[in-house]
Amino acid sequence: MEKRNVTLKDVARKAGVSTATVARVLHDQGYIAEETRKQVEAAIRETGYRINVVAQGLRKQQTLTIGHILHSIMPNPFYAGVALGVEQEAMKHGWSVLMINVQGDARRERLGVETLIQRRVDAILFTSAVDETNVRLALDAGLQVVQVQQPTAIPTHQVTVDNYVGSAAAVEHLISLGHRRIAYIGAGPTYVHQDPAFVECLKSVEGERFSGYRDTLQKYQIPVDEQLIAFGRYYTLEHDNNSGDGYTYTRQFLQLDRRPTAIFATCDILATGALQAIYECSLRVPDDISIIGFDNTYAPYLTPPLTTVELPMTDIGKAAVRIVLEQGQQDTSTSWVQHQVRLSTRLVVRSSTGVAPSEHAPTTQIVPTTNMKKE
């Protein structure tokens, strides 16, 4: 059988099922008995059937293409993880992805949106948008828009993560080990309660992480010490006195009369800098000081392997694509409904956290979170 002439009917005939059953297997829609699925998949392999993406797109007046605008691709591997999930889910359904990396530049982001509009993509994913006016530009062009992880105020479909719960789990883990002086390194405006910029920050991803830290300390009646709170930058592995990175802030913490016994850094990049500073001060992790990161990107490859809050990066990307696919199947005459997907985090315990030094012995019994994995 010539591969170029193979049709859905040929596959159905080979498998001994209806064309509708073959279509459900191809698009992973509806219930299919496992034995039937295997029969259809075997028939697809034997006949060499391939979905005719061009014809499918013409019938639906679609290009079956998703534009994916990434805030940056390096040095934070989080974005690469989301991009991988987007590509995997899109390819599974016969769609293509055009990815544009804007490196945090609003102008490049706008040019990216304009390029994707010209290429007639069916949807644009923003991970994460730099400027909300560029999100508005995509919407005004009539495109489906999904904002990932850090949505702007513009109403669109969203895929986010429960950062608050992940942060609280990290701090509870440290408290359960006897730590009471727990430093915090995050990203955002300076920690000043009255500062409107900081108040606005609390609504963001970083705000959720800080609130989880602060509220958990207060839950166990541990004072929030402003000397142990610092906000820096996620997107640099370099450090100097003005960069506001994990290394710089950890050096400052270690110079305090009462240094912290643990550090919670809200990004593995920040935790990497903290580890470097601790090493330079001839301190041991976790014997002298424990450290937890957030995202599980660099964490498994550091020394010691880092306890961290894992973000479901590929699942985030897959969820964003599924929203696009589901919306494409709905009646466009109906009113628009915003879809919001909220995913969970998981605490991964490795060897960078340990019992606090003896003078900081635990006084509170804490039941460990169930969403935790030890490695």
N, C-alpha and C positions, 0 to 999 in steps of 0.2 A: 504493500500500500504506500503510495507516494505521500510523504509527510505533508506537503503543501496542500493536498486535497482532503486531508482528514477533517471531518466535521464532528460536531457534538453528537450527531446521530450515529456516526461510526463508533464513537466511544461507548454510547449507550447500548448499541447492538453487541459490541464485544463483551461488555460487562453484564448484559442481560437485564438492564434496568431502563427506566425512562430517561429522557433527556433532562427532565426537571430534576431528577435525582443527581445526574451528573453535574448540573449547574450548581446544586446545593453543595456538593463536595468541592467544586472548584472555588466557590466563593465562601466556603465555610459558614453556611447559613442554614439554620434549622437543624432538627435532629436527624442523624443518620446512624443506623446500626453499624457497629464497628466492622462486622464482616462485610457488609455492603460497601462501606467506605474503602476497605482494602481491595475489593473487587474492582471498584471504579478506578482507584489509584493505579492498580496493575494494568487496567485497560488503557489508561492515559499513557503509561510508560511504553506499553507494547505498540500502541498506534503512533506515538510521537506527537500527540495532539498539543497544540499551543493556542492559547487565547489570542484571537485577532483583536489586539488592542485598538488599532486604528478604526476598524469597522464598529467596534463597541462604542468608541468615543463619538463617532459620527451619529450613531443612532440616538445617543443621549445628549448630543450637542455639547460634549465635553472633550477636553484634551487628555483626561485621566492623568493629570500632572499636578503635583503639589509643590508649591514654593516653600522653602524652609529658610528663614532668616535667623542666623545665629548671632547672638551678642558677641561671641568670640569663640575661637577654637582652641586657643592656647593662652595661658598655661593651665587653665582649669579644665580638666578632662570631663567634667560634668556635661558640658555641651556636646562633646563627642559621643558620650553615652546616650544622650537623648537622640542625637542624629542617627545613631545606629538603630535605635528602636523605630524611628520614623521610616528609615529605609527598609527594614525587615518587614514591617507591617504593610507598607505600600507595595513592595515587590510581591508579597504573598497574594495580593489582590489584583495584580497586573497593572499597578500604577507606577509612575515615575516620579522622582524627586529632583528638583533643582535647588541646590543648597548655595546660599550666599553668606559668607562670613564678613561681618562688618566691623569687628574689633572695637566695639563700643562707640563707633563714630556715627552720629545722627545723620550726617550728610550722606555717608556711604549707605546707611540704612534706607534713606529716601530713594537713592539711585537704584538700590536693590529692589524696592517695591515697584518702582516705575518699570524696571526691566522685566520683572515677573508679570506685571500687567500686560506689557507688550507681547510677552510669550504666551499669553492667554491661559495662564494656569487656572485651575478650578478653585484653588484655595491657597491661603498663605498661613503658615505657622510662624509665630514669633517666639524665639527662645533666647533671651527675654528681650522685649522691645526696649530700645534706647529712648525713643521719643514718641509720645502718644499721637502726635500729629501724623506720623507715618502709618500708625494703625488705622487712623481715620481715613487716610488716603486709600488704603486697601479696601476698606468698607465702602467708601464712596464709589469705588470701581465695580461694586456689585459682587465682590468675592466673599467666599466664606473665610472667616478669620478665627484662628484658635491661638490664644495666648497661653504660653507655657511657663509655669513656675513663678514668675514675677509679673502678673498682669498689671496693666495700667488702669486708669479710671474709666477708659472707654469700654462700654459693655460689649463683650464678644463671648464666644465659647471659651472655656478655660480648663486647663489641667493644672492642678496645684497639689502640693504635698502638705501634710499636717506637720509643719515644722515645730509647732508648740509642743506637741506630745513627744517628739524626738528629743527636743532640748530638755524637757522635764525628765525624761528617762535617763539622759546622760548625767544630769546633776544628782538625781536620786541614787544612781550607781555610785557616784563619788561619796555622797553622804553615807551610804551603807557601808563604805570602807573606812569611815571615821573622819573624813575630811570636813573641815568647817571653814577654812580659809580657801575658798575656791575662786580663782581669778577668771575673768571673762574677757575674751578677745573676739570682737565682732567687726562688722563693717557697717558704716553709717555715720550720721552726725555725732558730734561730741555729746557725751552723756550729760545733758542739762535738762532737768524736768520742764523748765519753763520755755525752753527753746522750741518754737513752732516746728522747726525742721525735725527735731527729735520726736516730737509728738506724732508727726506724720510718719516717721520711720516705723513707729510701733504698729502701723497697719500693714507693713511690708513683710516679706520673708524674714529679713533680719530682725524686724520688730517681734515677730512670732518667736524667734529663737531667744531673743533677749527676755521677752516676757516669761517664757518657760523657765529660764534661769532664775530670774528675780522671784517669780511666784513660788518656785519650789524651795528656794532658800527661806522665804517667808513662811511657807507651809510648815517647815521644821524649826521655825523660830530662830533662824540664823540671820544675823544682821547683814544687810546689803552694804558692803564697804565700797565707797566710790573710788578708793585708791586701787581697788582690784578690778576696775572696769575700764576697758579701752576699746575704742572703735578705730579700725584701720581700713586697709584695702584688701579685697579678695585677690586681685588680679596681678600680683607680682610675687616672684620668688626672690627678687633682689631686695636688699635692705640698706638703708642709711638712716641718719638721724631724723630725716624729715619724711620718710616714706610711710610711716604709720603701719608697718607690717608686723607679723607675729614675732619676728626676731627682736625688733626694737622694743616693743612693749614688754616682752618677757624679760629683757635685760633690765628694764625699769622696775618690774615687779621684784626681781631678784635682789635689787638694791634696797628694798624696803627693810626697815628694822624687823618687821615680822613678815617674812616672805610667805607667799601662798604655798600650801602643800599640794595643790592641784590646779590645773589650768584647763578650762573648757574653751576651745577655739572653734568657732562656727564655720570652719572650712578646713579641709586637710592642708591646703596651702599655708594658712596661718599657723596650723599646728606644726608644719615642717620647719618654719622659722623659729617657733618656740623650742623645738627639739635642738636646733643648732645652738641657740643661746644657752640652753641648759648644759649642753655638752661643753661649750667654751668655759662655763663656770665650774667645771669639774664636778658637777652633780650627776646623780644617777637616776634614771627613770626605770621603774617607778619607786625605787627605794627612798629617794629624797623628795621626789615630786612626781605626781601622776599627771597624765595629760590625755585628753579626749579630743578628737576631731569631729568633723561633720561632712559627710557625703560619701565616704568610702571610695575615694579615687586613688590617692597616693598611699593611703593607710596600710595596705597589706605589704608594701614594699619598703617601708621605713624600718629603722633599727632603734628601739624594738618595734615590732609590728604594732600599729596604733589601734587602740580602742576608738571606735568612731560610730556615728549615727549614719546608717546606710540610707541613701536616697535611691529609690527604684528608677534609675535613669532610663533604661531601655523601656520599662513599662510606661513611663511618662510619654515617650515618643510614640509608642504603639497606641496609647489611649487617644492622643491627639489625632492620629490618622483615622482611628475608628469613628471619631466624631464626624470627620469629613465624609467618610463613606456612608454613615447613617443618614447624614443630612442630605446627601446626594440622592438617596432613595425616597425621600419624603416629597409630598406634594408641595410644590413651590407656591401654590396659591394660598396655603394656610399661613397664619401669622407666625412670625419668627419667635422661637423659644430658645432662650439661652441655656446651653448645656454646660454644667460644671462637674468635672470629675475631680475627686479628692482622694489621693493615694496616701498610704501609710509609710512611715519610716520604721527602721529596726535598729536597735542597739547591737553592735557587734563587739563583743568583749575580747580583747587580745591582751598582750603582756605589757602595755604602757600604763595600766592602772593597777594599783595595789593598795594595801592597807596604809593609812596615814601613819606618819612617825608617831612613836609611842605617846608623846605629849599631847597628841590629838586623838586619843582613843575615842571610839564611837560611844555615844550616849543615847542614840535613838535607834530602835529596831525598825528596819525597813524591809518590806517584802519586795524582792526584785520584780521588775516588770516582766510580764509574760512574753512580750514581743522583743526577746533578747536572744542572741546567739553567741555562744562561746567558741573561740577558735584557738 
